[in-house]
Amino acid sequence: METLDGSQVALLEVTDDRPQLSLGVKMLADTVSNQRMACFVAALRETAREIYSRTPIERAFPS
């Protein structure tokens, strides 16, 4: 229960409605997309969908 620099963390349960969330992935202009990047973005999309199921994820992460 500590960060890489040794700081302590605390777990808090969120009980209120969650706000809208907009996520994106920014890359350098000359970055070439590859399978690893596609898997990473897919994992981000699925995690966001699980956490923010009421957020319009498809607009933020078009397939």
N, CA, C and O atoms as a MOPAC input file, in Angstrom:
PM7 MOZYME 1SCF
protein

 N      0.81700 1    -1.18900 1     0.00000 1
 C      0.00000 1     0.00000 1     0.00000 1
 C      0.86700 1     1.26100 1     0.00000 1
 O      0.60000 1     2.21100 1     0.73600 1
 N      1.90300 1     1.25600 1    -0.83200 1
 C      2.71200 1     2.46000 1    -0.95700 1
 C      3.10500 1     2.67000 1    -2.41300 1
 O      3.07400 1     1.73900 1    -3.21800 1
 N      3.47600 1     3.91200 1    -2.74100 1
 C      3.84800 1     4.26500 1    -4.10300 1
 C      5.31000 1     3.92700 1    -4.34400 1
 O      6.01500 1     3.50600 1    -3.42700 1
 N      5.76200 1     4.11000 1    -5.57100 1
 C      7.14900 1     3.81100 1    -5.90900 1
 C      8.13700 1     4.64800 1    -5.11500 1
 O      9.25600 1     4.20700 1    -4.85300 1
 N      7.72400 1     5.87200 1    -4.72300 1
 C      8.63100 1     6.72200 1    -3.94300 1
 C      8.49100 1     6.51100 1    -2.43700 1
 O      9.10000 1     7.23500 1    -1.65000 1
 N      7.68500 1     5.51500 1    -2.03200 1
 C      7.54400 1     5.20500 1    -0.61200 1
 C      6.39100 1     5.90800 1     0.08100 1
 O      6.15700 1     5.67300 1     1.26600 1
 N      5.66600 1     6.76100 1    -0.62100 1
 C      4.51300 1     7.43700 1    -0.01700 1
 C      3.40200 1     6.43200 1     0.25700 1
 O      3.31700 1     5.39000 1    -0.39300 1
 N      2.56600 1     6.75200 1     1.21000 1
 C      1.44600 1     5.88200 1     1.56400 1
 C      0.22500 1     6.21700 1     0.71300 1
 O      0.04100 1     7.36500 1     0.30800 1
 N     -0.60100 1     5.22200 1     0.44400 1
 C     -1.85000 1     5.42500 1    -0.28200 1
 C     -3.00600 1     4.96000 1     0.58300 1
 O     -2.82300 1     4.19300 1     1.52900 1
 N     -4.19500 1     5.42900 1     0.24900 1
 C     -5.39600 1     5.02300 1     0.97800 1
 C     -6.46000 1     4.64200 1    -0.03700 1
 O     -6.59900 1     5.29400 1    -1.07200 1
 N     -7.20400 1     3.59900 1     0.25400 1
 C     -8.31400 1     3.19500 1    -0.60000 1
 C     -9.57900 1     3.87900 1    -0.11100 1
 O     -9.89500 1     3.84800 1     1.07800 1
 N    -10.29900 1     4.49400 1    -1.03800 1
 C    -11.55600 1     5.16200 1    -0.71400 1
 C    -12.64500 1     4.61400 1    -1.62300 1
 O    -12.42800 1     4.45800 1    -2.82400 1
 N    -13.80000 1     4.32200 1    -1.06900 1
 C    -14.91600 1     3.87900 1    -1.87400 1
 C    -15.67100 1     5.10100 1    -2.37900 1
 O    -16.02500 1     5.98300 1    -1.59700 1
 N    -15.91800 1     5.15300 1    -3.68100 1
 C    -16.67700 1     6.24100 1    -4.27400 1
 C    -18.14100 1     5.84200 1    -4.21900 1
 O    -18.54500 1     4.83800 1    -4.80600 1
 N    -18.93500 1     6.63800 1    -3.50700 1
 C    -20.34300 1     6.29000 1    -3.34500 1
 C    -21.27400 1     7.22700 1    -4.09400 1
 O    -22.43900 1     6.88700 1    -4.29700 1
 N    -20.80000 1     8.39500 1    -4.51100 1
 C    -21.62600 1     9.33500 1    -5.26000 1
 C    -21.59200 1     8.98000 1    -6.73800 1
 O    -20.76800 1     8.17700 1    -7.17500 1
 N    -22.49700 1     9.58800 1    -7.50500 1
 C    -22.45300 1     9.41600 1    -8.95000 1
 C    -21.12400 1     9.92600 1    -9.47500 1
 O    -20.60300 1    10.94300 1    -9.01700 1
 N    -20.59100 1     9.20200 1   -10.44100 1
 C    -19.31900 1     9.60600 1   -11.03200 1
 C    -19.56600 1    10.63800 1   -12.12700 1
 O    -20.56100 1    10.56000 1   -12.84700 1
 N    -18.66400 1    11.60000 1   -12.25000 1
 C    -18.81300 1    12.60800 1   -13.30700 1
 C    -18.48800 1    11.99900 1   -14.67200 1
 O    -17.91700 1    10.91100 1   -14.75400 1
 N    -18.84900 1    12.69600 1   -15.72300 1
 C    -18.48500 1    12.26600 1   -17.07400 1
 C    -16.97000 1    12.20900 1   -17.16600 1
 O    -16.27300 1    13.00100 1   -16.53200 1
 N    -16.46500 1    11.28200 1   -17.94900 1
 C    -15.03000 1    11.11000 1   -18.09400 1
 C    -14.68400 1    11.07700 1   -19.57100 1
 O    -15.31100 1    10.35800 1   -20.34900 1
 N    -13.69800 1    11.84600 1   -19.94900 1
 C    -13.23300 1    11.84700 1   -21.32500 1
 C    -11.75100 1    11.48300 1   -21.30400 1
 O    -10.94100 1    12.17400 1   -20.68600 1
 N    -11.41000 1    10.40300 1   -21.97900 1
 C    -10.02500 1     9.94500 1   -22.03000 1
 C     -9.54200 1     9.93400 1   -23.46600 1
 O    -10.33300 1     9.80500 1   -24.40000 1
 N     -8.26900 1    10.06800 1   -23.62900 1
 C     -7.68200 1     9.98200 1   -24.95200 1
 C     -6.25700 1     9.49000 1   -24.85400 1
 O     -5.65900 1     9.50200 1   -23.77900 1
 N     -5.72200 1     9.06400 1   -25.96100 1
 C     -4.33500 1     8.61200 1   -26.02100 1
 C     -3.62200 1     9.53800 1   -27.00000 1
 O     -4.01500 1     9.65500 1   -28.16100 1
 N     -2.58800 1    10.18300 1   -26.52500 1
 C     -1.84400 1    11.12000 1   -27.36900 1
 C     -0.50300 1    10.48700 1   -27.72700 1
 O      0.17700 1     9.90900 1   -26.87900 1
 N     -0.14300 1    10.60900 1   -28.99600 1
 C      1.11900 1    10.03300 1   -29.46900 1
 C      1.89100 1    11.09300 1   -30.24100 1
 O      1.30800 1    12.06200 1   -30.72600 1
 N      3.16300 1    10.91300 1   -30.35200 1
 C      3.97000 1    11.78800 1   -31.19100 1
 C      3.53900 1    11.61200 1   -32.64400 1
 O      3.08700 1    10.53600 1   -33.03500 1
 N      3.67800 1    12.65300 1   -33.43100 1
 C      3.20700 1    12.64100 1   -34.81900 1
 C      3.82400 1    11.50000 1   -35.63700 1
 O      3.15700 1    10.94300 1   -36.50800 1
 N      5.07600 1    11.14600 1   -35.37300 1
 C      5.73400 1    10.10900 1   -36.17800 1
 C      5.62200 1     8.70600 1   -35.57600 1
 O      6.29500 1     7.78300 1   -36.03200 1
 N      4.77200 1     8.54100 1   -34.55100 1
 C      4.59300 1     7.23600 1   -33.93200 1
 C      3.79000 1     6.32500 1   -34.85600 1
 O      2.75500 1     6.72100 1   -35.39300 1
 N      4.28100 1     5.10300 1   -35.03200 1
 C      3.59100 1     4.11900 1   -35.85000 1
 C      2.82300 1     3.18700 1   -34.92500 1
 O      3.40100 1     2.61000 1   -34.00400 1
 N      1.53100 1     3.03800 1   -35.16300 1
 C      0.69700 1     2.16300 1   -34.34200 1
 C      1.11400 1     0.70900 1   -34.56700 1
 O      1.44400 1     0.31200 1   -35.68500 1
 N      1.09400 1    -0.06900 1   -33.49900 1
 C      1.42400 1    -1.48300 1   -33.60600 1
 C      0.48600 1    -2.29500 1   -32.71800 1
 O     -0.38200 1    -1.72600 1   -32.05500 1
 N      0.64700 1    -3.60400 1   -32.69800 1
 C     -0.24300 1    -4.47600 1   -31.93900 1
 C     -0.18200 1    -4.18400 1   -30.44000 1
 O     -1.21100 1    -4.23900 1   -29.76600 1
 N      0.97500 1    -3.88000 1   -29.91500 1
 C      1.10700 1    -3.57200 1   -28.49000 1
 C      0.29400 1    -2.32800 1   -28.13800 1
 O     -0.39600 1    -2.29800 1   -27.11800 1
 N      0.37900 1    -1.30500 1   -28.98800 1
 C     -0.37600 1    -0.08400 1   -28.75100 1
 C     -1.87600 1    -0.35900 1   -28.84200 1
 O     -2.64600 1     0.14300 1   -28.02300 1
 N     -2.29200 1    -1.14100 1   -29.81500 1
 C     -3.71200 1    -1.47700 1   -29.97400 1
 C     -4.22500 1    -2.22400 1   -28.74100 1
 O     -5.33900 1    -1.96700 1   -28.28500 1
 N     -3.43300 1    -3.13800 1   -28.20000 1
 C     -3.82300 1    -3.86900 1   -26.99100 1
 C     -3.91700 1    -2.93400 1   -25.78900 1
 O     -4.82500 1    -3.07100 1   -24.96900 1
 N     -2.99900 1    -1.99500 1   -25.67800 1
 C     -3.02300 1    -1.03100 1   -24.58400 1
 C     -4.28300 1    -0.18000 1   -24.63900 1
 O     -4.95100 1     0.01200 1   -23.62300 1
 N     -4.61200 1     0.33500 1   -25.83400 1
 C     -5.81100 1     1.16300 1   -25.98900 1
 C     -7.05800 1     0.33000 1   -25.71400 1
 O     -8.00500 1     0.82800 1   -25.10400 1
 N     -7.07700 1    -0.92300 1   -26.14900 1
 C     -8.22100 1    -1.80200 1   -25.87800 1
 C     -8.38300 1    -2.03100 1   -24.37900 1
 O     -9.50600 1    -2.05500 1   -23.87400 1
 N     -7.26700 1    -2.19900 1   -23.66300 1
 C     -7.32800 1    -2.38200 1   -22.21100 1
 C     -7.83500 1    -1.11100 1   -21.53300 1
 O     -8.62600 1    -1.19100 1   -20.59300 1
 N     -7.39100 1     0.06200 1   -21.99600 1
 C     -7.90200 1     1.32200 1   -21.45800 1
 C     -9.40300 1     1.43200 1   -21.68400 1
 O    -10.14800 1     1.80800 1   -20.77900 1
 N     -9.84000 1     1.10300 1   -22.89400 1
 C    -11.25200 1     1.19100 1   -23.24500 1
 C    -12.08800 1     0.28300 1   -22.33000 1
 O    -13.11300 1     0.71000 1   -21.79900 1
 N    -11.65100 1    -0.95300 1   -22.15000 1
 C    -12.40600 1    -1.90200 1   -21.32700 1
 C    -12.42900 1    -1.47000 1   -19.85700 1
 O    -13.46300 1    -1.57100 1   -19.19700 1
 N    -11.30600 1    -0.99500 1   -19.35300 1
 C    -11.26100 1    -0.53700 1   -17.96500 1
 C    -12.18200 1     0.65600 1   -17.75500 1
 O    -12.91900 1     0.71200 1   -16.77100 1
 N    -12.14000 1     1.60500 1   -18.67600 1
 C    -13.02500 1     2.77300 1   -18.57400 1
 C    -14.48500 1     2.33600 1   -18.65400 1
 O    -15.33300 1     2.86200 1   -17.93400 1
 N    -14.77500 1     1.38300 1   -19.52100 1
 C    -16.15100 1     0.89500 1   -19.66000 1
 C    -16.62700 1     0.26100 1   -18.35300 1
 O    -17.76800 1     0.46900 1   -17.94000 1
 N    -15.76000 1    -0.50700 1   -17.70700 1
 C    -16.12300 1    -1.14800 1   -16.44100 1
 C    -16.35400 1    -0.12000 1   -15.33900 1
 O    -17.29900 1    -0.24200 1   -14.56000 1
 N    -15.49600 1     0.88700 1   -15.27500 1
 C    -15.57800 1     1.87400 1   -14.20200 1
 C    -16.67800 1     2.90000 1   -14.46600 1
 O    -17.42300 1     3.27100 1   -13.55900 1
 N    -16.77100 1     3.34700 1   -15.70200 1
 C    -17.71000 1     4.41400 1   -16.06200 1
 C    -18.72600 1     3.89500 1   -17.06900 1
 O    -18.80700 1     4.40000 1   -18.18900 1
 N    -19.49100 1     2.90300 1   -16.68100 1
 C    -20.40000 1     2.24300 1   -17.62000 1
 C    -21.44900 1     3.18800 1   -18.18600 1
 O    -22.03200 1     2.89200 1   -19.22900 1
 N    -21.70600 1     4.30900 1   -17.53700 1
 C    -22.70200 1     5.25500 1   -18.03800 1
 C    -22.09400 1     6.34000 1   -18.90700 1
 O    -22.81700 1     7.19400 1   -19.41900 1
 N    -20.78600 1     6.32300 1   -19.08200 1
 C    -20.10300 1     7.33800 1   -19.88300 1
 C    -20.10400 1     6.90200 1   -21.34700 1
 O    -19.91100 1     5.71700 1   -21.61900 1
 N    -20.31000 1     7.79900 1   -22.28500 1
 C    -20.29200 1     7.42700 1   -23.70500 1
 C    -18.88700 1     7.11400 1   -24.17800 1
 O    -18.25500 1     7.93800 1   -24.83900 1
 N    -18.39400 1     5.93300 1   -23.84700 1
 C    -17.02600 1     5.52500 1   -24.13900 1
 C    -16.77300 1     5.47700 1   -25.64800 1
 O    -15.68500 1     5.83600 1   -26.10000 1
 N    -17.74800 1     5.04500 1   -26.41900 1
 C    -17.52900 1     4.86500 1   -27.84800 1
 C    -17.12500 1     6.16400 1   -28.53700 1
 O    -16.33700 1     6.13800 1   -29.48100 1
 N    -17.65300 1     7.30100 1   -28.08000 1
 C    -17.26700 1     8.58600 1   -28.67700 1
 C    -15.83400 1     8.92800 1   -28.31800 1
 O    -15.10800 1     9.49100 1   -29.13700 1
 N    -15.41900 1     8.59400 1   -27.10400 1
 C    -14.06400 1     8.92500 1   -26.66700 1
 C    -13.02900 1     8.00500 1   -27.31800 1
 O    -11.90500 1     8.42300 1   -27.59600 1
 N    -13.42100 1     6.73800 1   -27.56000 1
 C    -12.51900 1     5.74700 1   -28.12800 1
 C    -13.16600 1     5.08700 1   -29.33500 1
 O    -13.61600 1     3.94700 1   -29.22600 1
 N    -13.23100 1     5.74500 1   -30.46400 1
 C    -13.83900 1     5.09100 1   -31.62900 1
 C    -13.02900 1     3.87100 1   -32.04100 1
 O    -11.79900 1     3.88700 1   -31.99100 1
 N    -13.70600 1     2.84400 1   -32.43700 1
 C    -13.02300 1     1.58900 1   -32.84500 1
 C    -12.36900 1     1.73000 1   -34.20800 1
 O    -11.75700 1     0.78300 1   -34.70000 1

